[in-house]
């Protein structure tokens, strides 16, 4: 049985790219939370933009993780 190294390399590259993208989106969510907290501490108000950014980023990360679990667990197909 011959192992196709090209396919293995493609899977590794896609996995690395998706991991980096998810970490970047999660970091943007943390940045949004920091903006929200900073605005709350400075002016006594809230930053709706920071909270919205954090919410959208965390929902996107959760969706990617849920899709990955869907692909891995055969009972969901």
Chimera marker file (.cmm) of the C-alpha trace (Angstrom):
<marker_set name="trace">
<marker id="1" x="0.000" y="0.000" z="0.000" r="1" g="1" b="0" radius="0.5"/>
<marker id="2" x="1.503" y="3.280" z="-1.147" r="1" g="1" b="0" radius="0.5"/>
<marker id="3" x="1.085" y="6.367" z="1.034" r="1" g="1" b="0" radius="0.5"/>
<marker id="4" x="0.222" y="9.516" z="-0.870" r="1" g="1" b="0" radius="0.5"/>
<marker id="5" x="2.482" y="12.147" z="0.703" r="1" g="1" b="0" radius="0.5"/>
<marker id="6" x="0.873" y="14.949" z="-1.301" r="1" g="1" b="0" radius="0.5"/>
<marker id="7" x="-2.517" y="14.318" z="0.284" r="1" g="1" b="0" radius="0.5"/>
<marker id="8" x="-0.949" y="14.159" z="3.728" r="1" g="1" b="0" radius="0.5"/>
<marker id="9" x="0.833" y="17.459" z="3.115" r="1" g="1" b="0" radius="0.5"/>
<marker id="10" x="-2.385" y="19.088" z="1.913" r="1" g="1" b="0" radius="0.5"/>
<marker id="11" x="-4.271" y="17.955" z="5.013" r="1" g="1" b="0" radius="0.5"/>
<marker id="12" x="-1.486" y="19.252" z="7.249" r="1" g="1" b="0" radius="0.5"/>
<marker id="13" x="-1.418" y="22.620" z="5.448" r="1" g="1" b="0" radius="0.5"/>
<marker id="14" x="-5.188" y="23.076" z="5.638" r="1" g="1" b="0" radius="0.5"/>
<marker id="15" x="-5.210" y="22.061" z="9.304" r="1" g="1" b="0" radius="0.5"/>
<marker id="16" x="-2.485" y="24.562" z="10.118" r="1" g="1" b="0" radius="0.5"/>
<marker id="17" x="-4.196" y="27.358" z="8.171" r="1" g="1" b="0" radius="0.5"/>
<marker id="18" x="-7.567" y="26.771" z="9.826" r="1" g="1" b="0" radius="0.5"/>
<marker id="19" x="-5.957" y="26.613" z="13.267" r="1" g="1" b="0" radius="0.5"/>
<marker id="20" x="-4.165" y="29.917" z="12.724" r="1" g="1" b="0" radius="0.5"/>
<marker id="21" x="-7.373" y="31.515" z="11.419" r="1" g="1" b="0" radius="0.5"/>
<marker id="22" x="-9.445" y="30.339" z="14.389" r="1" g="1" b="0" radius="0.5"/>
<marker id="23" x="-6.812" y="31.568" z="16.852" r="1" g="1" b="0" radius="0.5"/>
<marker id="24" x="-6.729" y="34.957" z="15.084" r="1" g="1" b="0" radius="0.5"/>
<marker id="25" x="-10.527" y="35.287" z="15.206" r="1" g="1" b="0" radius="0.5"/>
<marker id="26" x="-10.534" y="34.278" z="18.883" r="1" g="1" b="0" radius="0.5"/>
<marker id="27" x="-7.848" y="36.913" z="19.569" r="1" g="1" b="0" radius="0.5"/>
<marker id="28" x="-10.036" y="39.530" z="17.875" r="1" g="1" b="0" radius="0.5"/>
<marker id="29" x="-12.843" y="38.480" z="20.212" r="1" g="1" b="0" radius="0.5"/>
<marker id="30" x="-10.602" y="38.955" z="23.232" r="1" g="1" b="0" radius="0.5"/>
<marker id="31" x="-9.588" y="42.358" z="21.843" r="1" g="1" b="0" radius="0.5"/>
<marker id="32" x="-13.265" y="43.285" z="21.569" r="1" g="1" b="0" radius="0.5"/>
<marker id="33" x="-13.813" y="42.334" z="25.203" r="1" g="1" b="0" radius="0.5"/>
<marker id="34" x="-10.804" y="44.428" z="26.210" r="1" g="1" b="0" radius="0.5"/>
<marker id="35" x="-12.200" y="47.414" z="24.311" r="1" g="1" b="0" radius="0.5"/>
<marker id="36" x="-15.558" y="46.943" z="26.005" r="1" g="1" b="0" radius="0.5"/>
<marker id="37" x="-13.975" y="46.786" z="29.457" r="1" g="1" b="0" radius="0.5"/>
<marker id="38" x="-11.685" y="49.732" z="28.724" r="1" g="1" b="0" radius="0.5"/>
<marker id="39" x="-14.582" y="51.915" z="27.615" r="1" g="1" b="0" radius="0.5"/>
<marker id="40" x="-16.566" y="50.900" z="30.664" r="1" g="1" b="0" radius="0.5"/>
<marker id="41" x="-13.738" y="51.812" z="33.030" r="1" g="1" b="0" radius="0.5"/>
<marker id="42" x="-12.828" y="55.111" z="31.336" r="1" g="1" b="0" radius="0.5"/>
<marker id="43" x="-16.165" y="56.769" z="30.728" r="1" g="1" b="0" radius="0.5"/>
<marker id="44" x="-18.407" y="54.723" z="32.965" r="1" g="1" b="0" radius="0.5"/>
<marker id="45" x="-20.337" y="53.598" z="29.880" r="1" g="1" b="0" radius="0.5"/>
<marker id="46" x="-20.073" y="50.624" z="27.573" r="1" g="1" b="0" radius="0.5"/>
<marker id="47" x="-18.699" y="50.075" z="24.116" r="1" g="1" b="0" radius="0.5"/>
<marker id="48" x="-21.347" y="48.338" z="22.046" r="1" g="1" b="0" radius="0.5"/>
<marker id="49" x="-18.908" y="47.928" z="19.159" r="1" g="1" b="0" radius="0.5"/>
<marker id="50" x="-16.388" y="46.017" z="21.292" r="1" g="1" b="0" radius="0.5"/>
<marker id="51" x="-19.075" y="43.775" z="22.747" r="1" g="1" b="0" radius="0.5"/>
<marker id="52" x="-20.531" y="43.103" z="19.286" r="1" g="1" b="0" radius="0.5"/>
<marker id="53" x="-17.071" y="42.316" z="17.908" r="1" g="1" b="0" radius="0.5"/>
<marker id="54" x="-16.411" y="39.876" z="20.744" r="1" g="1" b="0" radius="0.5"/>
<marker id="55" x="-19.781" y="38.191" z="20.350" r="1" g="1" b="0" radius="0.5"/>
<marker id="56" x="-19.423" y="37.713" z="16.603" r="1" g="1" b="0" radius="0.5"/>
<marker id="57" x="-15.877" y="36.386" z="16.912" r="1" g="1" b="0" radius="0.5"/>
<marker id="58" x="-16.780" y="33.910" z="19.644" r="1" g="1" b="0" radius="0.5"/>
<marker id="59" x="-19.849" y="32.703" z="17.724" r="1" g="1" b="0" radius="0.5"/>
<marker id="60" x="-17.678" y="32.176" z="14.630" r="1" g="1" b="0" radius="0.5"/>
<marker id="61" x="-15.149" y="30.163" z="16.682" r="1" g="1" b="0" radius="0.5"/>
<marker id="62" x="-17.920" y="28.064" z="18.216" r="1" g="1" b="0" radius="0.5"/>
<marker id="63" x="-19.360" y="27.381" z="14.756" r="1" g="1" b="0" radius="0.5"/>
<marker id="64" x="-15.985" y="26.189" z="13.437" r="1" g="1" b="0" radius="0.5"/>
<marker id="65" x="-15.511" y="23.903" z="16.443" r="1" g="1" b="0" radius="0.5"/>
<marker id="66" x="-19.054" y="22.522" z="16.108" r="1" g="1" b="0" radius="0.5"/>
<marker id="67" x="-18.483" y="21.841" z="12.408" r="1" g="1" b="0" radius="0.5"/>
<marker id="68" x="-15.240" y="20.041" z="13.204" r="1" g="1" b="0" radius="0.5"/>
<marker id="69" x="-17.008" y="17.853" z="15.749" r="1" g="1" b="0" radius="0.5"/>
<marker id="70" x="-19.742" y="17.176" z="13.193" r="1" g="1" b="0" radius="0.5"/>
<marker id="71" x="-17.110" y="16.005" z="10.691" r="1" g="1" b="0" radius="0.5"/>
<marker id="72" x="-15.317" y="13.792" z="13.217" r="1" g="1" b="0" radius="0.5"/>
<marker id="73" x="-18.255" y="12.028" z="14.892" r="1" g="1" b="0" radius="0.5"/>
<marker id="74" x="-19.898" y="9.609" z="12.432" r="1" g="1" b="0" radius="0.5"/>
<marker id="75" x="-23.162" y="9.430" z="14.401" r="1" g="1" b="0" radius="0.5"/>
<marker id="76" x="-24.045" y="12.949" z="13.258" r="1" g="1" b="0" radius="0.5"/>
<marker id="77" x="-24.047" y="12.037" z="9.553" r="1" g="1" b="0" radius="0.5"/>
<link id1="1" id2="2" r="1" g="1" b="0" radius="0.2"/>
<link id1="2" id2="3" r="1" g="1" b="0" radius="0.2"/>
<link id1="3" id2="4" r="1" g="1" b="0" radius="0.2"/>
<link id1="4" id2="5" r="1" g="1" b="0" radius="0.2"/>
<link id1="5" id2="6" r="1" g="1" b="0" radius="0.2"/>
<link id1="6" id2="7" r="1" g="1" b="0" radius="0.2"/>
<link id1="7" id2="8" r="1" g="1" b="0" radius="0.2"/>
<link id1="8" id2="9" r="1" g="1" b="0" radius="0.2"/>
<link id1="9" id2="10" r="1" g="1" b="0" radius="0.2"/>
<link id1="10" id2="11" r="1" g="1" b="0" radius="0.2"/>
<link id1="11" id2="12" r="1" g="1" b="0" radius="0.2"/>
<link id1="12" id2="13" r="1" g="1" b="0" radius="0.2"/>
<link id1="13" id2="14" r="1" g="1" b="0" radius="0.2"/>
<link id1="14" id2="15" r="1" g="1" b="0" radius="0.2"/>
<link id1="15" id2="16" r="1" g="1" b="0" radius="0.2"/>
<link id1="16" id2="17" r="1" g="1" b="0" radius="0.2"/>
<link id1="17" id2="18" r="1" g="1" b="0" radius="0.2"/>
<link id1="18" id2="19" r="1" g="1" b="0" radius="0.2"/>
<link id1="19" id2="20" r="1" g="1" b="0" radius="0.2"/>
<link id1="20" id2="21" r="1" g="1" b="0" radius="0.2"/>
<link id1="21" id2="22" r="1" g="1" b="0" radius="0.2"/>
<link id1="22" id2="23" r="1" g="1" b="0" radius="0.2"/>
<link id1="23" id2="24" r="1" g="1" b="0" radius="0.2"/>
<link id1="24" id2="25" r="1" g="1" b="0" radius="0.2"/>
<link id1="25" id2="26" r="1" g="1" b="0" radius="0.2"/>
<link id1="26" id2="27" r="1" g="1" b="0" radius="0.2"/>
<link id1="27" id2="28" r="1" g="1" b="0" radius="0.2"/>
<link id1="28" id2="29" r="1" g="1" b="0" radius="0.2"/>
<link id1="29" id2="30" r="1" g="1" b="0" radius="0.2"/>
<link id1="30" id2="31" r="1" g="1" b="0" radius="0.2"/>
<link id1="31" id2="32" r="1" g="1" b="0" radius="0.2"/>
<link id1="32" id2="33" r="1" g="1" b="0" radius="0.2"/>
<link id1="33" id2="34" r="1" g="1" b="0" radius="0.2"/>
<link id1="34" id2="35" r="1" g="1" b="0" radius="0.2"/>
<link id1="35" id2="36" r="1" g="1" b="0" radius="0.2"/>
<link id1="36" id2="37" r="1" g="1" b="0" radius="0.2"/>
<link id1="37" id2="38" r="1" g="1" b="0" radius="0.2"/>
<link id1="38" id2="39" r="1" g="1" b="0" radius="0.2"/>
<link id1="39" id2="40" r="1" g="1" b="0" radius="0.2"/>
<link id1="40" id2="41" r="1" g="1" b="0" radius="0.2"/>
<link id1="41" id2="42" r="1" g="1" b="0" radius="0.2"/>
<link id1="42" id2="43" r="1" g="1" b="0" radius="0.2"/>
<link id1="43" id2="44" r="1" g="1" b="0" radius="0.2"/>
<link id1="44" id2="45" r="1" g="1" b="0" radius="0.2"/>
<link id1="45" id2="46" r="1" g="1" b="0" radius="0.2"/>
<link id1="46" id2="47" r="1" g="1" b="0" radius="0.2"/>
<link id1="47" id2="48" r="1" g="1" b="0" radius="0.2"/>
<link id1="48" id2="49" r="1" g="1" b="0" radius="0.2"/>
<link id1="49" id2="50" r="1" g="1" b="0" radius="0.2"/>
<link id1="50" id2="51" r="1" g="1" b="0" radius="0.2"/>
<link id1="51" id2="52" r="1" g="1" b="0" radius="0.2"/>
<link id1="52" id2="53" r="1" g="1" b="0" radius="0.2"/>
<link id1="53" id2="54" r="1" g="1" b="0" radius="0.2"/>
<link id1="54" id2="55" r="1" g="1" b="0" radius="0.2"/>
<link id1="55" id2="56" r="1" g="1" b="0" radius="0.2"/>
<link id1="56" id2="57" r="1" g="1" b="0" radius="0.2"/>
<link id1="57" id2="58" r="1" g="1" b="0" radius="0.2"/>
<link id1="58" id2="59" r="1" g="1" b="0" radius="0.2"/>
<link id1="59" id2="60" r="1" g="1" b="0" radius="0.2"/>
<link id1="60" id2="61" r="1" g="1" b="0" radius="0.2"/>
<link id1="61" id2="62" r="1" g="1" b="0" radius="0.2"/>
<link id1="62" id2="63" r="1" g="1" b="0" radius="0.2"/>
<link id1="63" id2="64" r="1" g="1" b="0" radius="0.2"/>
<link id1="64" id2="65" r="1" g="1" b="0" radius="0.2"/>
<link id1="65" id2="66" r="1" g="1" b="0" radius="0.2"/>
<link id1="66" id2="67" r="1" g="1" b="0" radius="0.2"/>
<link id1="67" id2="68" r="1" g="1" b="0" radius="0.2"/>
<link id1="68" id2="69" r="1" g="1" b="0" radius="0.2"/>
<link id1="69" id2="70" r="1" g="1" b="0" radius="0.2"/>
<link id1="70" id2="71" r="1" g="1" b="0" radius="0.2"/>
<link id1="71" id2="72" r="1" g="1" b="0" radius="0.2"/>
<link id1="72" id2="73" r="1" g="1" b="0" radius="0.2"/>
<link id1="73" id2="74" r="1" g="1" b="0" radius="0.2"/>
<link id1="74" id2="75" r="1" g="1" b="0" radius="0.2"/>
<link id1="75" id2="76" r="1" g="1" b="0" radius="0.2"/>
<link id1="76" id2="77" r="1" g="1" b="0" radius="0.2"/>
</marker_set>
